[in-house]
Each structure stands twice: as C-alpha cells, then as structure tokens.
C-alpha cells in the first residue's frame, strides 16, 4: 500500500469532510458566478432592447419628418404651379413686360420696352419666356428696382445685368441697365402648344 493510500485510510474522517467542504464551496462559487453572469447578460439584453427601442423611435421620427417635408413640398409645388407661375404666354408676357414697367416707374426709372421670346423646355410642360429690358435712372433707384424684382411674389428671374453710361445728352448721374429676364409658364397640355 502506498503512503497516500495509507494516509487517506487513517485520516479519512478528516479528509472526506474537508474534500466535501471544498467541493461544495467550489460548486457554490460556480453557481454564484453563473447567476451573476446570467444577471449581467439580462442587463446587457435589457440595455440592448432599450437601445433598439430608442433607434426605432428615432427612425419613426425621421420617417414622419420626411413625410411631412414631402407633403409640404408637394403643397408648395401645387401652390407654385397654381398661384405663382403665370398660366399662359399672355400672363407671362404681361408680368415680364407690364409688371416690370410698373415696378420701374415706382422705382423712379425710365422703362424702355422689352423684347420677349419663348421656347419650350425639353421633357417638360413648361415654356420659358426670355427677354431683354432696358432701364435708365440713378444707381440707387436701379438697386431698389432690382431688390423689388428679386423679392416680389411674381416668378421672374434676372439672368443678367449690364450697367453702362447712357449717351452724353441724358445727364451726369444717369445709368443705363440692360436686363436679361426670364420666367416660365405652363404649356397647354391638351394641344401641346404654347397658349398665346
């Protein structure tokens, strides 16, 4: 018999309870660690669910905001086509010629008539009306006129501004401004032609 076997047999009353006690302690420690890991896992899962819920709420808000912006854009576009954009060639020419003339007079400028032409915009129901207008007046009045045109509800685009000194007989502080202007109007969809 070996020494270890002999010691075990003689001291078995002490060794077995100590080994049993150690085994139960290790088993208890393992159970505690397993429970803590389970609680930590549950906490991590709860935090992940909270994070996923917050992400879902953000996505829902973004979708709602996007839908609202799309609805607003569609409403604005309908308003633009229905209320702001000239309805036909005559309305566009009236705005480009007579409205510009009235605004020029209100800005203390002399309005020299404009020449206008139209061309259909490819792959669109729109037609572009372009023209050249000449005005004469003081620099401050020209600036006021340009501001009035740019901030008006009428849809008129100033594409080009050319300032020059008029001929010598018109006076010292006068300037001449040549404007290239444009606007758009809807082409008659039924006939496929420009309504004049």
C-alpha positions in Angstrom: 0.0 0.0 0.0 1.3 3.4 -0.9 1.8 6.2 1.6 -1.0 8.3 0.1 -3.5 5.4 0.4 -2.4 4.7 4.0 -2.8 8.4 5.0 -6.2 8.5 3.4 -7.4 5.4 5.2 -6.1 6.6 8.6 -7.3 10.2 8.2 -10.4 9.6 6.2 -12.7 11.0 8.9 -10.9 14.4 8.5 -10.0 14.3 4.8 -13.5 13.4 3.4 -15.4 16.2 5.2 -12.6 18.7 4.1 -12.8 17.5 0.5 -16.6 17.6 0.6 -16.5 21.1 2.1 -14.0 22.2 -0.7 -16.2 20.6 -3.4 -19.3 22.3 -2.1 -17.5 25.7 -1.9 -16.3 25.4 -5.5 -19.8 24.3 -6.5 -21.4 27.3 -4.6 -18.8 29.7 -6.1 -19.6 28.4 -9.6 -23.3 28.8 -9.0 -22.8 32.4 -7.8 -20.7 33.2 -10.9 -23.2 31.6 -13.2 -26.1 33.6 -11.6 -24.1 36.8 -11.8 -23.3 36.1 -15.5 -27.0 35.5 -16.1 -27.9 38.8 -14.4 -25.2 40.6 -16.4 -26.5 39.0 -19.6 -30.0 40.0 -18.7 -28.9 43.6 -18.0 -27.0 43.7 -21.3 -30.0 42.3 -23.1 -32.2 45.0 -21.4 -29.8 47.7 -22.4 -29.8 46.4 -26.0 -33.6 46.4 -26.1 -33.6 50.0 -24.8 -31.1 51.0 -27.4 -33.1 49.3 -30.2 -36.3 51.0 -28.9 -34.6 54.4 -29.0 -33.3 53.7 -32.5 -36.8 52.6 -33.7 -38.3 55.8 -32.2 -35.6 57.9 -34.0 -36.3 56.1 -37.3 -40.0 56.7 -36.8 -39.5 60.4 -36.2 -37.2 60.7 -39.2 -39.8 59.0 -41.4 -42.5 61.2 -40.0 -40.4 64.3 -40.6 -39.6 63.2 -44.1 -43.3 62.5 -44.9 -44.1 66.0 -43.6 -41.4 67.6 -45.7 -42.6 65.7 -48.7 -46.2 66.7 -48.1 -45.1 70.4 -47.6 -43.0 70.2 -50.8 -46.0 68.9 -52.8 -48.3 71.6 -51.4 -45.7 74.3 -52.2 -45.3 72.9 -55.7 -49.1 72.9 -56.3 -49.2 76.5 -55.0 -46.3 77.4 -57.2 -47.9 76.0 -60.3 -51.4 77.2 -59.4 -50.8 80.7 -58.0 -47.3 81.9 -58.7 -46.3 80.6 -62.1 -48.0 82.5 -65.0 -50.8 80.5 -66.5 -50.0 81.1 -70.2 -47.9 83.1 -72.7 -50.1 86.3 -72.2 -49.8 86.1 -68.5 -46.0 85.6 -68.6 -45.6 88.4 -71.1 -47.8 90.7 -69.1 -45.7 90.0 -66.0 -42.4 90.3 -67.7 -43.3 93.5 -69.6 -46.0 95.4 -67.8 -45.2 94.4 -64.3 -41.5 95.2 -64.8 -42.5 98.6 -66.4 -44.8 99.4 -63.4 -42.1 98.4 -60.9 -39.5 100.5 -62.8 -41.8 103.6 -62.7 -42.3 103.0 -58.9 -38.6 102.9 -58.5 -38.1 106.2 -60.4 -36.6 104.6 -63.5 -37.5 105.2 -67.2 -38.6 101.9 -68.7 -37.7 101.2 -72.3 -39.8 98.4 -73.6 -38.6 94.8 -73.8 -38.4 92.2 -76.5 -39.6 88.7 -75.5 -39.4 85.3 -77.0 -40.5 81.9 -75.8 -39.1 78.3 -76.1 -40.4 75.1 -74.8 -38.4 73.3 -72.1 -37.5 69.8 -73.3 -39.3 66.9 -71.5 -41.4 69.4 -69.5 -44.8 71.0 -69.6 -43.1 74.3 -69.1 -42.2 77.0 -71.6 -39.5 79.6 -70.9 -40.2 83.2 -71.8 -37.0 85.3 -72.1 -36.5 88.9 -72.8 -34.3 92.0 -72.7 -35.4 95.1 -70.9 -33.6 98.4 -70.8 -33.9 100.9 -67.9 -32.4 104.4 -67.3 -32.0 106.1 -63.9 -29.9 106.7 -60.8 -27.8 104.0 -59.3 -29.8 103.9 -56.0 -33.1 103.6 -58.0 -31.7 100.7 -60.0 -30.7 98.9 -56.8 -34.1 99.5 -55.4 -35.7 98.2 -58.6 -33.5 95.0 -58.6 -34.4 94.4 -54.9 -38.1 94.8 -55.6 -37.9 92.3 -58.5 -35.9 89.8 -56.6 -38.2 89.9 -53.5 -41.5 90.0 -55.4 -44.0 87.2 -55.4 -44.0 87.2 -59.2 -41.8 84.5 -60.6 -39.3 86.5 -62.6 -35.6 85.6 -62.9 -33.0 88.2 -63.6 -30.4 86.2 -65.6 -28.0 89.0 -66.5 -27.5 92.7 -65.5 -25.4 95.0 -67.7 -24.7 98.6 -66.5 -23.5 101.3 -68.9 -23.3 105.0 -69.1 -26.0 106.3 -71.5 -25.2 108.8 -74.2 -23.9 112.3 -73.1 -27.2 114.1 -73.7 -29.1 112.4 -70.9 -27.2 113.9 -67.9 -24.5 113.1 -65.5 -25.7 110.7 -62.8 -27.9 108.5 -65.0 -27.0 104.9 -65.8 -28.5 102.6 -68.3 -29.1 99.0 -67.3 -29.9 96.2 -69.7 -31.6 93.2 -68.0 -31.9 89.7 -69.4 -35.0 88.3 -67.7 -36.9 85.0 -67.8 -40.0 83.4 -66.5 -41.8 80.2 -67.1 -45.4 79.2 -67.8 -47.3 76.0 -68.4 -47.7 74.9 -72.0 -51.2 73.9 -72.9 -51.0 70.1 -72.2 -54.0 69.2 -74.4 -52.8 70.8 -77.6 -49.1 70.5 -76.9 -48.7 74.1 -77.9 -48.0 77.4 -76.3 -51.2 79.3 -75.4 -50.9 82.8 -76.7 
